Amino acid sequence: MPYSIDRVGDTLSFLGEGPVWDERTSTILWVDILAGHVHALETATGRHARLDLGEAVGVVALCPDGRLVAGLKDGFAFVDRRTGRMERIHNPEAHLPGNRFNDGKCDPSGRFWAGTMPLTEDRPTGSLYVMGTDRHAHRMVTAVTISNGLAWSHDRRYLYYIDTPTMLVARFDYDDATGSLGERRTAFRIPREDGYPDGMTIDAEGMLWVAHWGGWQLTRWDPVTGAKLDAIRLPVANVTSCTFGGEGFADLYVTSARKGLSEAQLAAQPLAGALFVIRGTGSKGQPAHRFLG
């Protein structure tokens, strides 16, 4: 099916990540991780706001009261979207100052999942955590190097998860009632030539869309058969994450990064770090789950 790729806004993020669509305000939010910025762009008006949090912010998710919940350099916090004021919740890795939080997402029952990684990106010192209504973080997966994309199957039986250097999407048995994880399997492997798997989202048909760092593309996969169904080429090498939004959740928003690119590479990729929207994929998403803690 023919599709279009357009730039959204004029921001170029150093390490753009974690897009999330707020259907209540028709706003696309994303983070520039190492800059400590949270961006929010109202698509109807073009109004753009930026919160400067003063430390690395790996992920934000929506709360029912309009606030954000965030995974930061130093743990979990609530963030006021108007002022940027933070209310600290808990830092499960206060003993690991060389780590920071990276990607995350809320599960169907409103728990907030977020993973950590070493700043050096070269050791399995990270973990995947879940924070429930008690606002305490529980470590669910250990020995993680670069914790990245998350998605839950629509029947709530499985959690799909990416630890980037493994070059695969893992599938965990998942208990939605308790948030516990069971057996870990490989859903599918990513060919090295496709680029490293980064952020991820799931569409209304239960297919997974994976962003590829160093791969210039988004890919769509059937997590049951492991078949690659589609690939969309982008004008930037470091494609970092994606989410559905817009009218009927038919638009696919995609973040990218300038991090790691040489001056020559940046000259060849003037849109590196931009936010994109892809229309006409034929796929649709669903509303993001909100944190109920």
PAZAPA-4460 file (N, C-alpha, C; in steps of 0.05 Angstrom, whole numbers, plus 32768, in hexadecimal, padded with zeros to 4 digits):
% residues 293
    n_x    n_y    n_z   ca_x   ca_y   ca_z    c_x    c_y    c_z   seq   type   mol
   8011   7FE8   8000   8000   8000   8000   8012   8019   8000     1      M     A
   800C   802D   7FF0   801C   8046   7FEF   801A   8054   800A     2      P     A
   8030   8060   8012   8030   806F   802B   8041   8088   8027     3      Y     A
   803E   809B   8039   804D   80B4   8039   805D   80B7   8053     4      S     A
   8074   80C4   8051   8085   80C9   8068   8089   80E7   8069     5      I     A
   8081   80F4   807F   8084   8111   8082   8092   8117   809D     6      D     A
   80A1   812D   809D   80AD   8137   80B5   8097   8145   80C6     7      R     A
   8099   8142   80E0   8086   814F   80F2   8095   8164   8102     8      V     A
   808D   817E   8101   809B   8193   8110   80B7   8198   8105     9      G     A
   80C6   81A7   8115   80E1   81AE   810C   80F7   81A6   8120    10      D     A
   80F0   8196   8134   8103   818E   8148   8115   8178   813E    11      T     A
   812F   817B   8144   8142   8165   813E   814D   815C   8159    12      L     A
   8146   8144   8162   814F   813A   817B   816A   812C   8178    13      S     A
   817A   812E   818D   8193   8120   818D   818E   8102   8190    14      F     A
   817C   80FB   81A2   8174   80DF   81A6   8156   80DE   81AA    15      L     A
   8147   80E2   8195   812A   80E1   8196   8120   80C5   819B    16      G     A
   810C   80C2   81AC   8102   80A8   81B4   80E6   80A9   81BF    17      E     A
   80DA   8092   81C4   80C3   808F   81D4   80AA   809F   81CC    18      G     A
   80A2   809F   81B3   8089   80AE   81AC   8071   80A2   81B8    19      P     A
   805F   80B3   81C1   8045   80AA   81CD   8030   80BD   81C4    20      V     A
   8019   80B3   81BC   8003   80C4   81B2   7FEE   80C7   81C8    21      W     A
   7FE7   80E0   81CD   7FD2   80E7   81E0   7FB9   80EE   81D0    22      D     A
   7FA6   80DB   81CF   7F8F   80DF   81BE   7F7C   80F4   81CA    23      E     A
   7F7F   80FA   81E4   7F6D   810E   81F0   7F73   812A   81E6    24      R     A
   7F8C   8130   81DF   7F94   814A   81D7   7FA0   814A   81BB    25      T     A
   7F9F   8134   81AD   7FAB   8131   8192   7FC8   813B   8192    26      S     A
   7FD7   8131   81A5   7FF3   8139   81A9   8005   8121   81A7    27      T     A
   801B   8125   8198   8030   8111   8197   8046   811A   81AA    28      I     A
   804E   8109   81BC   8064   810F   81CF   807B   80FD   81C9    29      L     A
   8093   8106   81CD   80AB   80F6   81CB   80C1   8102   81DC    30      W     A
   80D7   80F3   81E0   80ED   80FD   81F1   8106   80FF   81E0    31      V     A
   8117   8112   81E9   8133   8113   81DF   8144   810B   81F8    32      D     A
   814C   80F2   81F8   8154   80E5   8211   816B   80F3   821F    33      I     A
   8182   80F6   8212   8199   8101   8220   8197   811F   8225    34      L     A
   8186   812D   8215   8182   8149   821A   816F   814E   8231    35      A     A
   8160   8139   823A   814D   813C   824F   8134   814B   8248    36      G     A
   812D   814A   822E   8116   8159   8224   80FE   8146   8220    37      H     A
   80E6   8150   8226   80CD   8144   821E   80BF   8157   820A    38      V     A
   80B9   814E   81F2   80AC   815E   81DE   808F   8157   81DC    39      H     A
   807E   816A   81D7   8061   8166   81D3   8058   8178   81BC    40      A     A
   804D   816C   81A7   8044   817B   8190   8027   8175   818B    41      L     A
   8016   818B   818D   7FFA   8189   8188   7FF6   8189   816A    42      E     A
   7FED   8173   815F   7FEC   8170   8142   7FD7   8182   8135    43      T     A
   7FC2   8189   8143   7FAD   819A   8137   7FB6   81B7   8134    44      A     A
   7FC6   81C0   8147   7FCF   81DC   8147   7FEC   81E0   813F    45      T     A
   7FFC   81CB   8141   8018   81CE   813C   8027   81D9   8154    46      G     A
   801A   81DD   816A   8027   81E8   8182   803A   81D3   818D    47      R     A
   8052   81DC   8192   8067   81CB   819C   8071   81D5   81B8    48      H     A
   8073   81C3   81CB   807D   81C9   81E5   8093   81B7   81EC    49      A     A
   80A7   81C1   81FC   80BD   81B1   8205   80C1   81B4   8222    50      R     A
   80C3   819D   8230   80C9   819D   824D   80E7   8196   8250    51      L     A
   80F5   81A5   8260   8111   819F   8266   8113   8193   8282    52      D     A
   8118   8179   8284   8117   816C   829D   8131   816C   82AD    53      L     A
   8147   8174   82A0   8160   8177   82AE   816F   815D   82B2    54      G     A
   8166   8147   82A7   8174   812E   82A8   816A   811C   8291    55      E     A
   8179   8108   828A   8171   80F6   8275   8155   80EA   827A    56      A     A
   8144   80EA   8265   8129   80DF   8268   8126   80CA   8252    57      V     A
   8124   80B1   825A   8122   809B   8247   8107   8096   823C    58      G     A
   80F2   809D   824B   80D7   8096   8243   80C3   80A6   8253    59      V     A
   80AC   80AD   8247   8095   80B8   8255   807C   80A8   824C    60      V     A
   8069   80A6   825F   8050   8099   8259   803A   80AB   8264    61      A     A
   8021   80A7   825B   800B   80B8   8263   7FFE   80AE   827D    62      L     A
   7FF3   80C1   828C   7FE4   80BC   82A4   7FC7   80C6   829F    63      C     A
   7FB4   80BA   82AD   7F98   80C3   82A9   7F93   80E0   82B0    64      P     A
   7FA3   80EB   82C3   7F9E   8107   82CC   7FAD   811B   82BB    65      D     A
   7FBA   8113   82A5   7FC7   8125   8294   7FE5   8128   8299    66      G     A
   7FEE   811D   82B0   800B   811D   82B4   8019   8108   82A3    67      R     A
   8033   8108   82A4   8043   80F3   8298   8051   80E4   82AE    68      L     A
   8056   80CA   82AA   8069   80BB   82BA   8081   80B6   82A9    69      V     A
   8099   80B9   82B5   80B2   80B8   82A6   80C6   80A5   82B2    70      A     A
   80D7   809A   82A1   80EE   808B   82A9   8106   809D   82A3    71      G     A
   8115   80A5   82B7   812A   80B9   82B5   8145   80AD   82BA    72      L     A
   815A   80BE   82BA   8174   80B5   82C2   8173   80AA   82DE    73      K     A
   8164   80B7   82EF   8164   80B0   830C   8149   80A6   8315    74      D     A
   813D   8094   8305   8125   8086   830E   810B   8091   8303    75      G     A
   80F5   8089   8310   80DA   8090   8307   80D1   80AA   8313    76      F     A
   80C0   80B9   8304   80B5   80D2   830E   809C   80D9   82FF    77      A     A
   808A   80E8   830C   8074   80F5   82FE   807D   810F   82F3    78      F     A
   8073   8118   82DC   807A   8131   82D0   8061   8141   82C9    79      V     A
   8060   815A   82D2   804A   816C   82CB   804F   8176   82AE    80      D     A
   803C   8171   829C   8040   8177   8280   8040   8195   827B    81      R     A
   8035   81A5   828D   8035   81C2   8289   804F   81CF   8292    82      R     A
   8059   81C6   82A9   8070   81D3   82B5   808A   81C4   82B4    83      T     A
   8089   81AA   82B0   80A0   8199   82B2   80A8   8192   82CE    84      G     A
   8098   819A   82E2   809E   8194   82FD   809D   8175   8301    85      R     A
   80B1   816B   8310   80B3   814E   8314   80AD   8146   8331    86      M     A
   809F   8130   8334   809A   8124   834E   80A8   8108   834D    87      E     A
   80BE   8106   835C   80CD   80ED   835C   80BC   80D6   8368    88      R     A
   80BF   80BE   835D   80B0   80A7   8367   80C3   8093   8374    89      I     A
   80D6   8089   8364   80E7   8074   836E   80FE   8070   835A    90      H     A
   8116   806B   8364   812D   8064   8353   8137   8049   835B    91      N     A
   8130   8034   834B   8139   8019   8352   8156   8014   834C    92      P     A
   8163   8027   833F   8180   8022   8339   8191   8039   8344    93      E     A
   818A   8042   835B   819B   8057   8368   81B7   804D   836C    94      A     A
   81BA   8032   836E   81D5   8026   8373   81E4   8022   8359    95      H     A
   81D8   802A   8342   81E5   8026   8328   81E5   8041   8319    96      L     A
   81F7   8053   8321   81F8   806E   8315   8200   806D   82F8    97      P     A
   820B   8057   82EE   8213   8055   82D2   81FD   804C   82C0    98      G     A
   81E5   8049   82CB   81CE   8041   82BB   81BB   8059   82B8    99      N     A
   81A9   8056   82A4   8192   8069   82A1   817A   8059   8296   100      R     A
   8163   8065   829A   814B   8059   828E   814A   805F   8270   101      F     A
   813F   804C   8261   813B   804F   8245   811E   804B   823E   102      N     A
   8117   803B   822B   80FC   8039   8221   80E9   802D   8236   103      D     A
   80CF   8032   8232   80BB   8027   8244   809F   802B   8239   104      G     A
   808B   8021   8248   8070   8022   823E   805E   8018   8255   105      K     A
   8044   801F   8254   8031   8014   8267   8023   7FFB   825C   106      C     A
   801E   7FE8   826D   8011   7FCF   8265   7FF3   7FD3   8265   107      D     A
   7FE3   7FBF   825B   7FC6   7FC3   825A   7FB8   7FC8   8274   108      P     A
   7FC5   7FC0   828B   7FB9   7FC5   82A5   7FC3   7FDE   82B3   109      S     A
   7FD3   7FEE   82A4   7FDB   8008   82AE   7FF5   8008   82BF   110      G     A
   8004   7FF2   82BE   801E   7FF2   82CA   8033   7FFF   82B7   111      R     A
   8047   800B   82C3   805C   8019   82B3   8075   8007   82B2   112      F     A
   807C   7FFF   829A   8094   7FEF   8296   80AA   8001   8289   113      W     A
   80C2   7FFF   8293   80D9   800D   8287   80F2   7FFF   828E   114      A     A
   8105   8000   827B   811E   7FF1   827E   8136   8004   8280   115      G     A
   814C   7FFA   828A   8164   8009   828D   817A   7FFE   827C   116      T     A
   818F   800E   827A   81A7   8007   826A   81BF   8016   8274   117      M     A
   81D7   800B   8270   81EF   801A   8278   81F4   8031   8265   118      P     A
   81FE   8047   8270   8204   805E   825F   8218   8057   8249   119      L     A
   8229   8043   824F   823E   803A   823C   8233   8028   8227   120      T     A
   821A   801E   822A   820C   800D   8217   821B   7FF3   8211   121      E     A
   822C   7FEA   8223   823D   7FD3   821C   823D   7FBC   8230   122      D     A
   822C   7FBE   8245   822B   7FA9   8259   820F   7FA2   8261   123      R     A
   8209   7F89   8268   81EE   7F82   8270   81E7   7F89   828D   124      P     A
   81E9   7FA2   8294   81E4   7FAB   82AF   81C8   7FB6   82B2   125      T     A
   81B8   7FB6   829C   819D   7FC1   829E   8189   7FAC   82A6   126      G     A
   8171   7FB6   82AB   815A   7FA5   82B2   8141   7FB1   82A7   127      S     A
   812C   7FA0   82A6   8111   7FAA   82A0   8100   7FA9   82B9   128      L     A
   80F4   7FC0   82BF   80E4   7FC4   82D8   80C6   7FC8   82D1   129      Y     A
   80B6   7FC2   82E4   8099   7FC9   82E3   8092   7FD7   82FC   130      V     A
   8082   7FED   82FA   8078   7FFC   8311   805A   7FFC   830F   131      M     A
   804E   7FF1   8324   8031   7FEF   8325   8024   8004   8336   132      G     A
   800C   7FFF   833F   7FFD   8014   834D   8009   8019   8369   133      T     A
   801A   8007   8373   8028   800C   838C   803F   801F   8389   134      D     A
   8046   8026   8370   805C   8038   8369   8077   802D   8372   135      R     A
   807A   8014   8375   8093   8007   837A   809C   7FF9   8360   136      H     A
   80B6   7FFA   835A   80C0   7FEE   8342   80C9   7FD1   8348   137      A     A
   80C2   7FBF   8337   80C9   7FA3   833A   80D9   7F9A   8322   138      H     A
   80F0   7F8E   8326   8102   7F86   8310   80F8   7F6C   8304   139      R     A
   80F3   7F6C   82EA   80E7   7F56   82DC   80FA   7F47   82CA   140      M     A
   810D   7F55   82BE   8120   7F49   82AC   813C   7F55   82B3   141      V     A
   8150   7F43   82B5   816B   7F4C   82BC   817E   7F48   82A4   142      T     A
   8197   7F50   82A8   81AD   7F4C   8294   81A5   7F58   8279   143      A     A
   819B   7F71   827A   8193   7F7F   8262   81A9   7F94   825A   144      V     A
   81AE   7F96   8241   81C3   7FA9   8238   81B6   7FC4   822F   145      T     A
   81A3   7FC3   821C   8195   7FDB   8213   8177   7FD4   8212   146      I     A
   8169   7FDA   8228   814D   7FD4   822A   813D   7FE6   8217   147      S     A
   812D   7FDA   8206   811F   7FEA   81F2   8102   7FE2   81EF   148      N     A
   80F8   7FDD   81D7   80DB   7FDC   81D1   80CB   7FC8   81E1   149      G     A
   80B2   7FCF   81E7   809F   7FBF   81F5   8084   7FBF   81E7   150      L     A
   8076   7FA9   81E7   805B   7FA7   81DD   804D   7F8F   81E9   151      A     A
   8033   7F91   81ED   8023   7F7B   81F8   8010   7F71   81E3   152      W     A
   800D   7F57   81E1   7FFA   7F4C   81CE   7FDD   7F54   81D7   153      S     A
   7FCB   7F55   81C4   7FB1   7F60   81C9   7FA1   7F4D   81DC   154      H     A
   7FA8   7F33   81DC   7F9A   7F21   81EE   7FA7   7F21   820A   155      D     A
   7FBB   7F32   820E   7FC9   7F36   8228   7FD7   7F1D   8231   156      R     A
   7FDF   7F0C   821F   7FED   7EF3   8227   800B   7EF6   8225   157      R     A
   8015   7F0A   8215   8032   7F0B   8210   803C   7F28   8212   158      Y     A
   8054   7F2A   821B   8064   7F43   821A   807A   7F3F   8206   159      L     A
   807C   7F51   81F3   8092   7F51   81E0   80A7   7F66   81E9   160      Y     A
   80C0   7F5F   81E6   80D5   7F70   81F3   80EF   7F6F   81E2   161      Y     A
   80FC   7F86   81E1   8115   7F88   81D2   812C   7F90   81E5   162      I     A
   8141   7F81   81E6   815B   7F89   81F1   816D   7F8B   81D8   163      D     A
   8172   7FA3   81CF   817D   7FA8   81B4   8194   7F96   81AB   164      T     A
   81A9   7F93   81BA   81C0   7F83   81B0   81B9   7F66   81AB   165      P     A
   81A3   7F5B   81B5   819D   7F3F   81B1   8193   7F3B   8194   166      T     A
   818B   7F50   8186   8181   7F4E   816B   8169   7F3C   8168   167      M     A
   8157   7F3E   817C   813F   7F2E   817B   8129   7F3C   818B   168      L     A
   8110   7F33   8185   80F9   7F3B   8196   80F2   7F23   81A7   169      V     A
   80F3   7F26   81C1   80EC   7F10   81D3   80CE   7F11   81D9   170      A     A
   80C4   7EF9   81DF   80A8   7EF7   81E7   80A6   7EEA   8203   171      R     A
   809A   7EF8   8216   8096   7EED   8231   8079   7EE6   8234   172      F     A
   8074   7ECF   8241   8059   7ECA   824B   8053   7EE0   8260   173      D     A
   803A   7EEB   825E   8034   7F02   826F   8019   7EFE   827D   174      Y     A
   8018   7F04   8297   8000   7F02   82A6   7FF6   7F1E   82AC   175      D     A
   7FE0   7F26   829E   7FD7   7F41   82A1   7FCC   7F47   82BC   176      D     A
   7FC2   7F33   82CA   7FB6   7F37   82E4   7FCB   7F3F   82F9   177      A     A
   7FE3   7F34   82F6   7FF8   7F39   830A   8010   7F49   82FF   178      T     A
   8012   7F4A   82E4   8029   7F57   82D8   8042   7F45   82D8   179      G     A
   803F   7F2C   82DF   8057   7F1A   82E0   805D   7F0F   82C4   180      S     A
   8076   7F07   82C1   8080   7EFC   82A8   8086   7EDF   82AC   181      L     A
   8081   7ECF   8296   8087   7EB3   8296   809E   7EAC   8283   182      G     A
   809B   7E97   8274   80B0   7E8D   8263   80B8   7EA1   824E   183      E     A
   80D2   7EA3   8248   80DC   7EB5   8234   80E4   7EA4   821B   184      R     A
   80DA   7EAE   8204   80E0   7EA1   81EA   80E9   7EB6   81D7   185      R     A
   80F2   7EAE   81C0   80F9   7EC0   81AA   80E1   7EC2   8197   186      T     A
   80D6   7ED9   8194   80C0   7EDD   8180   80CB   7EDD   8164   187      A     A
   80E0   7EED   815F   80EE   7EED   8145   8109   7EFB   8148   188      F     A
   811B   7EF4   8136   8135   7F00   8136   8137   7F16   8120   189      R     A
   8147   7F2A   8125   814B   7F3F   8112   8165   7F3B   8102   190      I     A
   8164   7F39   80E8   817D   7F36   80D8   818F   7F4E   80DD   191      P     A
   81A9   7F49   80E0   81BD   7F5E   80E6   81BB   7F74   80D1   192      R     A
   81B6   7F6D   80B8   81B5   7F82   80A3   819D   7F95   80A6   193      E     A
   8189   7F8E   80B6   8172   7F9F   80BA   8178   7FB6   80CD   194      D     A
   818E   7FB4   80DC   8193   7FC8   80F1   8189   7FBF   810C   195      G     A
   8193   7FCC   8121   818C   7FC3   813C   816F   7FC9   8143   196      Y     A
   8160   7FB6   8150   8145   7FBC   8159   8145   7FCF   8170   197      P     A
   8133   7FE3   816E   8132   7FF8   8183   8116   7FF9   818E   198      D     A
   8107   800F   818A   80EC   8010   8195   80D8   8000   8184   199      G     A
   80C0   7FFD   818F   80AD   7FEA   8183   8091   7FF2   818A   200      M     A
   807E   7FED   8178   8061   7FF0   817F   8052   7FD9   8172   201      T     A
   8039   7FD5   817B   8028   7FC0   8170   8010   7FCD   8163   202      I     A
   8007   7FC2   814C   7FF0   7FCD   813F   7FD6   7FBE   8146   203      D     A
   7FC0   7FC6   813B   7FA6   7FBB   8143   7FA3   7F9E   813A   204      A     A
   7FB3   7F95   8127   7FB3   7F79   811F   7FC6   7F68   812F   205      E     A
   7FD4   7F74   8142   7FE7   7F64   8152   8002   7F61   8146   206      G     A
   8008   7F70   8131   8022   7F6F   8124   8035   7F84   8131   207      M     A
   804E   7F7D   8133   8062   7F8F   813F   8071   7F9F   812B   208      L     A
   8074   7FB9   8131   8084   7FCC   8122   809D   7FD2   8131   209      W     A
   80B4   7FCE   8124   80CE   7FD0   8132   80DE   7FE6   8124   210      V     A
   80E9   7FF9   8134   80FB   800D   812A   8118   8002   812A   211      A     A
   8128   800A   8116   8143   7FFE   8114   8158   8014   8115   212      H     A
   8168   8013   812B   817F   8024   812E   8195   801C   811A   213      W     A
   819D   802E   8109   81B1   8028   80F5   81A6   8019   80DD   214      G     A
   818C   8017   80DC   817F   8007   80C7   816E   8016   80B3   215      G     A
   816A   8031   80B7   815B   8041   80A5   813E   8039   80A0   216      W     A
   8132   802B   80B3   8118   8020   80AD   8107   8019   80C6   217      Q     A
   80ED   8016   80C1   80DA   8008   80D2   80D3   7FEE   80C5   218      L     A
   80CF   7FD9   80D5   80C6   7FC0   80CA   80AD   7FB6   80D9   219      T     A
   809D   7FA7   80CB   8084   7F9B   80D7   8087   7F7D   80D7   220      R     A
   8080   7F71   80EE   8084   7F54   80F2   806B   7F47   80FD   221      W     A
   8068   7F2E   80F6   8054   7F1D   8102   8061   7F0E   8119   222      D     A
   805B   7F15   8133   8069   7F08   8149   8063   7EEB   814D   223      P     A
   804D   7EE1   8140   8046   7EC5   8143   8056   7EB4   8130   224      V     A
   8058   7EBC   8117   8067   7EAD   8103   8084   7EB5   8100   225      T     A
   808A   7ECD   810A   80A5   7ED8   8106   80AB   7EE3   80EB   226      G     A
   8097   7EE6   80DA   809A   7EF0   80BF   809C   7F0F   80BF   227      A     A
   80AF   7F19   80AF   80B0   7F36   80AA   809C   7F3D   8094   228      K     A
   808A   7F4F   809A   8073   7F55   8088   8078   7F6E   8078   229      L     A
   8088   7F81   8082   808B   7F9A   8074   80A4   7FA8   807E   230      D     A
   80AE   7FBB   806E   80C5   7FCB   8076   80C1   7FE7   8069   231      A     A
   80C4   7FFB   8078   80C1   8017   806F   80DB   8025   8072   232      I     A
   80E6   802E   805C   8100   803C   805C   80FC   8059   8065   233      R     A
   810E   8063   8076   810D   807F   807F   8127   808E   8077   234      L     A
   8126   80A8   8076   813E   80B7   806D   8153   80BC   8083   235      P     A
   8152   80AC   8098   8165   80AE   80AE   816E   8092   80B7   236      V     A
   8186   8090   80C0   8191   8075   80C7   8186   806C   80E2   237      A     A
   8186   807E   80F6   8180   8075   8111   8163   807A   8117   238      N     A
   8152   8067   8110   8136   8067   8115   8132   805A   8131   239      V     A
   8124   8069   8143   8125   8060   815F   810C   8054   816A   240      T     A
   80F4   805E   8162   80DC   8054   816D   80C4   805D   815D   241      S     A
   80AC   8053   8164   8094   8059   8154   807B   8054   8165   242      C     A
   8066   8062   815D   804C   805E   816A   8036   8068   8157   243      T     A
   801F   805D   815A   8008   8066   8149   7FF9   807C   8157   244      F     A
   7FEF   808F   8147   7FDF   80A5   8151   7FCE   80B1   813B   245      G     A
   7FC5   80C9   813F   7FB5   80D7   812B   7F99   80CC   812A   246      G     A
   7F89   80D5   8117   7F6E   80CE   8113   7F6C   80AF   810F   247      E     A
   7F5D   80A2   8121   7F5A   8085   811F   7F73   8076   8124   248      G     A
   7F87   8082   812F   7FA1   8076   8134   7FAD   806A   811B   249      F     A
   7FA9   8078   8104   7FB3   806E   80EA   7FCE   807A   80E2   250      A     A
   7FD8   808E   80F1   7FF2   809A   80EB   8007   808D   80FC   251      D     A
   801E   8088   80F0   8034   807B   80FF   804A   8090   8103   252      L     A
   804E   8098   811C   8062   80AC   8123   807D   809D   812A   253      Y     A
   8092   80A9   8120   80AD   809C   8121   80C2   80AF   812B   254      V     A
   80D1   80A8   813F   80E7   80B9   8149   8102   80AF   813E   255      T     A
   8115   80C1   813F   8130   80BB   8134   8145   80CA   8144   256      S     A
   815E   80C5   813E   8174   80D0   814E   818C   80D9   813D   257      A     A
   819A   80EC   8148   81B3   80F5   813C   81CB   80E9   814A   258      R     A
   81C7   80DE   8161   81DC   80D2   8171   81EC   80BE   8161   259      K     A
   8207   80BF   8163   8218   80AB   8156   821E   80B0   8139   260      G     A
   8214   80C6   812E   8219   80CC   8112   8230   80E0   810F   261      L     A
   8241   80DC   80FC   8257   80EE   80F7   824D   8107   80E9   262      S     A
   825E   811C   80E6   8256   8134   80D8   824E   812E   80BB   263      E     A
   825D   811C   80AF   8257   8114   8093   823C   8106   8092   264      A     A
   8237   80F5   80A5   821D   80E7   80A5   8206   80FA   80AA   265      Q     A
   820A   810D   80BC   81F5   8121   80C2   81F0   8132   80A9   266      L     A
   8205   8139   809B   8201   8148   8082   81F1   8139   806E   267      A     A
   81F4   811E   806D   81E5   810D   805B   81C9   8107   8065   268      A     A
   81C5   810B   807F   81AB   8106   808B   81A1   811F   809A   269      Q     A
   8199   8133   808B   8191   814C   8099   8179   8149   80AB   270      P     A
   8169   8134   80A7   8151   8130   80B8   8156   811D   80CF   271      L     A
   816F   8115   80D3   8175   8104   80EA   816C   8111   8104   272      A     A
   815E   8104   8115   8153   810F   812D   8137   811A   812B   273      G     A
   812C   811A   8112   8111   8124   810E   80FC   8110   8117   274      A     A
   80E4   811B   811B   80CC   810B   8120   80BE   8109   8105   275      L     A
   80B5   80F0   80FE   80A7   80EC   80E4   808C   80E1   80EA   276      F     A
   807A   80E4   80D6   8060   80D6   80D6   805D   80C7   80BB   277      V     A
   8056   80AE   80BD   8051   809E   80A6   8033   8099   80A4   278      I     A
   8027   80A0   808C   800B   809C   8088   8007   8088   8071   279      R     A
   7FF1   8079   8072   7FEA   8067   805D   7FF6   804C   805F   280      G     A
   7FFE   8043   8077   800A   8029   807A   7FF5   8013   8078   281      T     A
   7FDB   801A   807C   7FC6   8006   807D   7FC2   7FFA   8099   282      G     A
   7FD4   8002   80AC   7FD2   7FF7   80C7   7FC8   800E   80DA   283      S     A
   7FBC   8006   80F0   7FB3   8018   8105   7FBC   800E   8120   284      K     A
   7FBE   8021   8132   7FC5   801A   814E   7FAE   801D   8160   285      G     A
   7FB5   801E   817A   7FA0   8021   818F   7FAB   8034   81A4   286      Q     A
   7F99   803F   81B5   7FA2   8052   81C9   7FB8   8047   81DB   287      P     A
   7FCA   8059   81E3   7FDF   8051   81F6   7FD3   804C   8211   288      A     A
   7FDC   8037   821F   7FD3   8032   823A   7FDF   8048   824D   289      H     A
   7FCF   804F   8261   7FD7   8064   8274   7FDF   8058   828F   290      R     A
   7FF1   8066   829D   7FFA   805D   82B7   7FE5   8062   82CC   291      F     A
   7FDD   804D   82DA   7FC8   804E   82EE   7FD2   804E   830A   292      L     A
   7FEC   8053   830E   7FF8   8052   8328   7FF3   806B   8339   293      G     A
***
